[in-house]
Amino acid sequence: MVLDRSKAPEFKVPEDFELLPPSEFKLSNGAKFFYVPTPGLNAVKIDVIGKGQRNSLPLDHSLVSSFTLQMLQEGTAEKDAGELAEFFDFYASEVHPISTYSHEGLGLLSTKKHLSTVLDIFNSLFTEATFPENMLEKRKSQRKLSILLEKEKTASRASTVFRKCLFGANHPYGADLEESHVDNVTRDQLISYYETMLWQDIEIFVTGDFDSKELEKLCSLFGKLPNRAVSDSILLPGINTLLAVTEPKEKSVQSSIRIGSWSIPKTHPDFIALTVFNTILGGYFGSRLIKNIREDKGHTYGIYSSLAEIGDSNFWVIAADVQKAFYPDVIKEIYHEIELLTRVKIDADELEVVRNYLIGQMLKQFSTSFDLIDRFQAVHHSGMDFDYYAQKLAYLKTFTADDIITVGQKYFDKPPFIEVVVG
């Protein structure tokens, strides 16, 4: 059979796909343990994740939580930073902190062959970290430099200012990071956070090839980790939204634009439809914004629209770095594309391109067992399960042009939006 390379392979939409939920166990310390098997695969992925407590800290001490997690590998009772790094490298393993406004923890990538050896040292990070002063000072110096550099980048600065406009300068999600915040971090604060606030309501997510006895041993080991009760919820400051900010930078050759507003959570019945609207607007390389502002006008290399969340808050944002002289034109065109998409039906060809793209991207997210546990975490932390993906596939197979207009008018047709320009 001769392969005709002039024709793209036919895209076939699956009738359905079945996702088996992870096995779930309750450990002796009260933690939940989720397991996805990977038969024949030697690699192991482990995430130990607890409730984040960053919001409970005063704004000028907001870096304590991230510094605590970053310092866990800088020394334990038995090994210093160099010995820990050498140990994990020797056993082809990697440890990384997990830090968001909602969750905190540690992740491990390793091999089944060396896992029993590696786990002893990995688990020691949860109880035996020493936070050496000299390593803390090194970390603080690096973080100060990072803050300075990020402030000089128009893109980073625009994202920071956008969050400040959205939440307010006195809100944990909107506050600026300053060098003084780094200066406020002390070893005593890290130790206190480590011993009293970290590891709250932990959950363990494991992917690997284990039999029942090996799983029982893992459950026993992780059942010895600290697992504290969740602290009382903190009442966050009120949100104080500001609609427009422009920060000129004379030496900058580009302007970074952020336009956006509030949105809805993944649990909302309209969320899947909204992801489709967002994709058409600016969520992939064939989007309306790309075609107009990149391909037709040549004002930017890239422009994208995304649905985002911080903690329990949800928003949408359009982001672009554009030629400085043309940023007013770009903002005008962004509003023009939003209006078109909320008023005029997309044609059948564009609809099918987007449909096939979104279905393909969704199925691609489940290529490996590692992907499976990641996708499970994504819905689990929102209080949902794998049924979400079945609902999403069903919607992607059936949505219409009218559906796009309806959801667009509901969530993208209420200006004024927040506008930020830096540069």
C-alpha positions as CSV (number, residue, x, y, z in Angstrom):
1,M,0.0,0.0,0.0
2,V,1.4,3.4,-1.0
3,L,1.0,6.2,1.6
4,D,-0.4,9.4,0.1
5,R,1.4,12.1,2.1
6,S,-0.5,14.9,0.3
7,K,-3.5,14.1,2.5
8,A,-3.7,14.5,6.2
9,P,-4.8,11.4,8.2
10,E,-8.5,11.3,8.8
11,F,-9.4,12.5,12.3
12,K,-11.8,10.2,14.0
13,V,-13.6,11.4,17.1
14,P,-13.9,8.6,19.7
15,E,-17.4,7.5,20.6
16,D,-16.4,7.6,24.3
17,F,-13.4,6.9,26.5
18,E,-13.3,5.3,29.9
19,L,-11.2,6.6,32.7
20,L,-10.7,4.3,35.7
21,P,-10.4,6.3,38.9
22,P,-7.3,5.8,41.1
23,S,-7.4,3.3,43.9
24,E,-8.0,5.1,47.2
25,F,-6.7,4.2,50.6
26,K,-6.9,5.8,54.0
27,L,-3.6,5.8,55.9
28,S,-2.9,5.5,59.6
29,N,-2.2,9.2,59.9
30,G,-5.5,10.1,58.3
31,A,-4.1,11.0,54.9
32,K,-5.6,9.8,51.6
33,F,-3.5,7.8,49.3
34,F,-4.4,7.6,45.6
35,Y,-2.7,5.1,43.2
36,V,-2.7,4.7,39.4
37,P,-0.9,1.5,38.2
38,T,1.6,1.6,35.3
39,P,2.2,-2.1,34.4
40,G,5.7,-2.7,33.1
41,L,6.9,0.9,33.7
42,N,9.9,1.3,36.0
43,A,9.3,5.0,36.6
44,V,7.6,6.2,39.8
45,K,5.9,9.6,40.4
46,I,4.8,10.6,43.9
47,D,3.2,13.9,45.0
48,V,2.6,14.6,48.7
49,I,0.3,17.6,48.8
50,G,-1.4,19.5,51.7
51,K,-3.6,22.5,52.1
52,G,-1.7,25.8,51.5
53,Q,-1.4,28.2,54.4
54,R,0.2,31.1,52.6
55,N,-2.9,33.3,52.9
56,S,-2.8,33.0,56.7
57,L,0.5,34.9,56.8
58,P,0.7,38.7,57.0
59,L,1.5,40.3,53.6
60,D,5.0,41.3,54.6
61,H,5.7,37.6,55.5
62,S,4.1,36.1,52.5
63,L,7.3,34.5,51.3
64,V,7.8,32.3,54.4
65,S,5.8,29.4,52.9
66,S,7.7,29.3,49.6
67,F,11.1,29.7,51.3
68,T,10.2,26.8,53.7
69,L,9.5,24.4,50.8
70,Q,12.5,25.5,48.9
71,M,14.8,25.0,51.9
72,L,13.7,21.5,52.6
73,Q,16.6,20.1,50.5
74,E,19.2,22.4,51.9
75,G,20.0,20.1,54.8
76,T,18.5,17.4,57.2
77,A,19.7,15.9,60.4
78,E,21.8,13.4,58.5
79,K,22.8,15.1,55.2
80,D,23.8,18.6,54.1
81,A,22.6,20.2,50.9
82,G,25.4,18.9,48.8
83,E,25.0,15.3,50.1
84,L,21.2,15.4,49.4
85,A,21.8,16.6,45.9
86,E,24.4,14.0,45.2
87,F,22.2,11.3,46.7
88,F,19.2,12.0,44.6
89,D,21.3,12.4,41.5
90,F,23.1,9.1,42.1
91,Y,19.7,7.3,42.3
92,A,18.3,9.1,39.2
93,S,15.7,10.9,41.3
94,E,14.3,14.4,41.5
95,V,12.6,16.2,44.3
96,H,10.7,19.4,43.7
97,P,8.5,21.7,45.9
98,I,4.8,22.1,45.0
99,S,3.6,25.6,45.9
100,T,0.4,27.4,45.0
101,Y,-2.0,29.7,46.9
102,S,-4.1,26.6,47.6
103,H,-1.7,23.7,48.1
104,E,1.8,23.0,49.4
105,G,3.9,19.9,49.2
106,L,6.8,17.9,47.7
107,G,7.0,15.8,44.5
108,L,9.3,12.9,43.8
109,L,10.3,11.3,40.4
110,S,12.3,8.1,40.8
111,T,12.6,4.5,39.7
112,K,11.0,1.4,41.2
113,K,14.4,-0.2,41.5
114,H,15.8,2.4,43.9
115,L,12.5,3.6,45.5
116,S,13.0,1.9,48.8
117,T,16.4,3.5,49.3
118,V,15.2,6.9,48.0
119,L,12.0,7.0,50.1
120,D,13.8,6.9,53.4
121,I,15.7,10.2,52.5
122,F,12.6,11.7,50.8
123,N,10.5,11.1,53.9
124,S,13.1,12.6,56.1
125,L,12.5,16.0,54.4
126,F,9.1,16.1,56.1
127,T,10.4,15.9,59.6
128,E,14.2,16.4,59.8
129,A,14.9,19.6,57.7
130,T,17.4,21.9,59.5
131,F,17.2,25.2,57.5
132,P,20.9,26.2,57.7
133,E,21.4,29.9,58.0
134,N,24.1,30.2,55.3
135,M,21.9,28.5,52.7
136,L,18.9,30.7,53.7
137,E,21.0,33.8,53.0
138,K,22.0,32.4,49.7
139,R,18.4,31.8,48.8
140,K,17.4,35.3,49.9
141,S,20.1,36.9,47.8
142,Q,18.9,34.9,44.7
143,R,15.3,35.8,45.4
144,K,16.1,39.6,45.7
145,L,17.8,39.5,42.3
146,S,14.9,37.6,40.8
147,I,12.4,40.2,42.0
148,L,14.5,43.1,40.6
149,L,14.9,41.3,37.2
150,E,11.2,40.5,37.0
151,K,10.2,44.1,37.6
152,E,12.3,45.1,34.6
153,K,10.4,42.7,32.3
154,T,7.3,44.4,31.0
155,A,5.5,41.0,30.7
156,S,6.1,40.0,34.3
157,R,5.3,43.5,35.5
158,A,2.0,43.6,33.5
159,S,0.9,40.3,35.0
160,T,1.6,41.5,38.5
161,V,-0.2,44.8,38.0
162,F,-3.1,43.0,36.5
163,R,-3.5,40.9,39.6
164,K,-3.2,44.0,41.7
165,C,-6.0,45.6,39.7
166,L,-8.2,42.5,40.0
167,F,-7.8,41.9,43.7
168,G,-6.4,45.1,45.2
169,A,-3.0,46.0,46.6
170,N,-3.8,44.8,50.1
171,H,-5.1,41.3,49.0
172,P,-2.7,38.3,49.2
173,Y,-3.4,37.6,45.5
174,G,-2.7,41.2,44.4
175,A,0.2,42.4,46.6
176,D,3.5,43.3,45.0
177,L,6.6,41.3,46.1
178,E,9.3,43.6,47.4
179,E,12.9,43.1,48.5
180,S,11.8,44.0,52.0
181,H,9.6,40.9,52.0
182,V,12.7,38.8,51.4
183,D,14.5,40.6,54.3
184,N,11.6,39.7,56.6
185,V,12.2,36.0,56.1
186,T,14.1,34.4,59.1
187,R,15.2,30.9,60.0
188,D,13.0,31.0,63.1
189,Q,9.9,31.7,60.9
190,L,10.7,28.9,58.6
191,I,11.1,26.4,61.4
192,S,7.9,27.6,63.0
193,Y,6.0,27.3,59.7
194,Y,7.6,23.8,59.1
195,E,6.6,22.5,62.6
196,T,3.1,24.0,62.9
197,M,1.6,25.0,59.6
198,L,3.0,22.8,56.8
199,W,1.6,19.4,56.0
200,Q,-2.1,20.0,56.7
201,D,-4.6,17.5,55.5
202,I,-2.1,15.8,53.2
203,E,-3.0,13.6,50.2
204,I,-0.5,11.3,48.5
205,F,-0.8,10.7,44.7
206,V,1.3,7.7,43.4
207,T,1.9,6.3,40.0
208,G,4.0,3.2,39.5
209,D,4.0,-0.6,39.0
210,F,3.3,-2.1,42.4
211,D,1.7,-5.3,43.6
212,S,-0.6,-5.4,46.7
213,K,2.3,-6.1,49.1
214,E,4.4,-3.2,47.8
215,L,1.4,-0.9,48.0
216,E,0.8,-2.0,51.6
217,K,4.4,-1.1,52.4
218,L,4.1,2.3,50.7
219,C,0.9,3.0,52.7
220,S,2.7,2.1,55.9
221,L,5.6,4.4,55.1
222,F,3.5,7.4,54.1
223,G,1.3,6.7,57.1
224,K,4.2,7.9,59.3
225,L,4.4,11.3,57.7
226,P,3.1,14.3,59.7
227,N,-0.5,15.1,58.8
228,R,-1.9,18.1,60.7
229,A,-5.5,19.2,61.0
230,V,-6.5,22.1,58.8
231,S,-6.2,25.5,60.5
232,D,-9.3,27.7,60.8
233,S,-10.0,29.4,57.5
234,I,-8.6,32.9,57.2
235,L,-11.0,35.8,56.2
236,L,-9.3,37.4,53.2
237,P,-9.4,41.2,52.7
238,G,-12.2,42.5,50.5
239,I,-11.5,42.8,46.8
240,N,-10.9,46.3,45.5
241,T,-10.8,46.2,41.7
242,L,-9.2,48.9,39.6
243,L,-10.1,49.1,36.0
244,A,-7.1,50.7,34.3
245,V,-3.4,51.2,34.9
246,T,-0.7,52.3,32.5
247,E,3.0,52.2,33.5
248,P,5.2,53.8,30.9
249,K,8.8,52.6,30.5
250,E,10.8,55.0,28.3
251,K,13.6,52.6,27.4
252,S,11.2,49.7,26.6
253,V,10.7,48.9,22.9
254,Q,7.5,47.0,23.6
255,S,4.3,47.3,25.6
256,S,2.8,44.4,27.5
257,I,-1.0,44.3,27.6
258,R,-3.3,42.6,29.9
259,I,-7.1,42.8,29.5
260,G,-9.5,40.7,31.6
261,S,-12.2,40.3,34.2
262,W,-13.8,37.8,36.6
263,S,-14.8,34.4,35.5
264,I,-16.4,31.1,36.7
265,P,-14.9,28.0,38.4
266,K,-14.5,24.6,36.8
267,T,-17.5,23.3,38.7
268,H,-19.9,25.8,37.0
269,P,-22.2,24.3,34.4
270,D,-21.0,26.9,31.8
271,F,-17.3,26.3,32.3
272,I,-16.8,23.8,29.5
273,A,-18.6,26.0,27.0
274,L,-16.6,29.0,28.2
275,T,-13.3,27.1,27.5
276,V,-14.5,26.7,23.9
277,F,-15.2,30.4,23.5
278,N,-11.9,31.2,25.0
279,T,-10.1,28.8,22.6
280,I,-11.7,30.4,19.6
281,L,-10.9,33.9,20.8
282,G,-7.2,33.4,21.8
283,G,-6.6,29.9,23.2
284,Y,-4.7,28.3,20.3
285,F,-2.5,29.2,17.4
286,G,-5.4,29.4,14.9
287,S,-7.4,31.8,17.2
288,R,-9.1,35.0,16.1
289,L,-6.6,37.2,18.0
290,I,-3.6,35.4,16.5
291,K,-5.0,35.7,12.9
292,N,-5.9,39.4,13.4
293,I,-3.1,40.9,15.5
294,R,-0.2,38.5,14.6
295,E,-0.8,37.3,11.1
296,D,-2.8,40.3,9.6
297,K,-1.3,43.2,11.5
298,G,2.1,41.9,12.5
299,H,1.9,43.8,15.8
300,T,3.0,40.9,18.0
301,Y,4.7,37.5,17.9
302,G,2.0,36.0,20.2
303,I,-1.2,36.9,21.9
304,Y,-3.3,34.5,23.9
305,S,-6.4,34.4,26.1
306,S,-6.7,32.1,29.1
307,L,-9.0,31.1,31.9
308,A,-7.1,31.2,35.2
309,E,-7.6,30.6,38.9
310,I,-5.8,31.7,42.1
311,G,-7.1,30.0,45.2
312,D,-10.9,30.1,45.0
313,S,-10.9,33.1,42.6
314,N,-11.4,32.7,38.8
315,F,-10.7,35.2,36.0
316,W,-10.0,35.4,32.3
317,V,-7.1,37.4,30.8
318,I,-5.8,38.3,27.4
319,A,-2.0,38.8,27.2
320,A,0.2,40.2,24.5
321,D,3.6,41.8,24.1
322,V,3.3,44.3,21.2
323,Q,5.2,47.0,19.4
324,K,5.0,50.0,21.6
325,A,3.6,52.4,19.0
326,F,0.7,50.1,18.2
327,Y,-0.6,49.1,21.6
328,P,-3.7,51.4,21.3
329,D,-4.6,49.7,18.0
330,V,-4.1,46.3,19.5
331,I,-6.4,47.0,22.4
332,K,-9.0,48.3,19.9
333,E,-8.7,45.1,17.9
334,I,-9.0,42.9,21.0
335,Y,-12.4,44.5,21.7
336,H,-13.4,44.2,18.1
337,E,-12.7,40.4,18.1
338,I,-14.6,40.0,21.4
339,E,-17.6,41.8,19.9
340,L,-17.5,39.8,16.7
341,L,-17.4,36.5,18.5
342,T,-20.3,37.5,20.8
343,R,-22.5,38.8,17.9
344,V,-21.7,36.8,14.7
345,K,-21.9,33.0,14.4
346,I,-18.7,31.3,13.5
347,D,-18.8,29.4,10.2
348,A,-19.0,25.6,10.0
349,D,-15.4,25.1,8.9
350,E,-13.9,27.1,11.8
351,L,-16.3,25.3,14.2
352,E,-15.1,21.9,13.1
353,V,-11.4,22.9,13.2
354,V,-11.9,24.1,16.8
355,R,-13.9,21.0,17.7
356,N,-11.3,18.6,16.4
357,Y,-8.4,20.6,18.0
358,L,-10.1,20.6,21.4
359,I,-10.9,16.9,21.3
360,G,-7.4,16.1,20.2
361,Q,-5.8,18.2,22.9
362,M,-8.1,16.7,25.5
363,L,-7.2,13.1,24.5
364,K,-3.5,14.0,24.4
365,Q,-3.7,14.9,28.1
366,F,-4.2,11.2,28.8
367,S,-1.3,9.8,26.9
368,T,0.4,8.3,29.9
369,S,-0.4,7.2,33.5
370,F,1.6,10.2,34.7
371,D,-0.9,12.3,32.8
372,L,-3.8,10.4,34.3
373,I,-2.8,11.2,37.9
374,D,-2.2,14.9,37.0
375,R,-5.6,15.1,35.4
376,F,-7.1,13.5,38.4
377,Q,-5.5,16.0,40.7
378,A,-6.8,18.8,38.5
379,V,-10.5,17.8,39.1
380,H,-10.0,16.4,42.5
381,H,-8.8,19.7,43.9
382,S,-11.9,21.3,42.5
383,G,-14.1,18.7,44.3
384,M,-14.9,16.7,41.2
385,D,-14.0,13.4,39.6
386,F,-13.3,11.9,36.2
387,D,-16.9,12.4,35.2
388,Y,-15.9,16.0,34.3
389,Y,-13.9,14.7,31.4
390,A,-16.7,12.6,30.1
391,Q,-19.0,15.6,30.2
392,K,-16.4,17.7,28.5
393,L,-16.0,15.2,25.6
394,A,-19.7,15.0,25.2
395,Y,-20.0,18.8,25.0
396,L,-17.0,19.1,22.6
397,K,-18.7,16.6,20.2
398,T,-22.0,18.5,20.1
399,F,-21.6,22.3,20.7
400,T,-23.0,24.6,18.1
401,A,-22.3,28.2,16.8
402,D,-25.3,29.4,18.8
403,D,-23.8,27.9,22.0
404,I,-20.6,30.0,21.4
405,I,-22.6,33.2,21.1
406,T,-24.7,32.5,24.2
407,V,-21.8,31.8,26.5
408,G,-19.8,34.7,25.0
409,Q,-22.5,37.2,25.6
410,K,-23.0,35.9,29.2
411,Y,-19.3,36.2,30.3
412,F,-17.4,38.3,27.7
413,D,-19.9,41.0,26.9
414,K,-19.8,43.1,30.0
415,P,-17.2,45.8,29.6
416,P,-15.5,47.8,31.0
417,F,-12.8,45.2,31.5
418,I,-9.5,45.6,33.4
419,E,-6.9,47.1,31.1
420,V,-3.2,47.1,32.0
421,V,-0.4,48.4,29.8
422,V,3.3,48.3,30.9
423,G,6.0,49.7,28.7
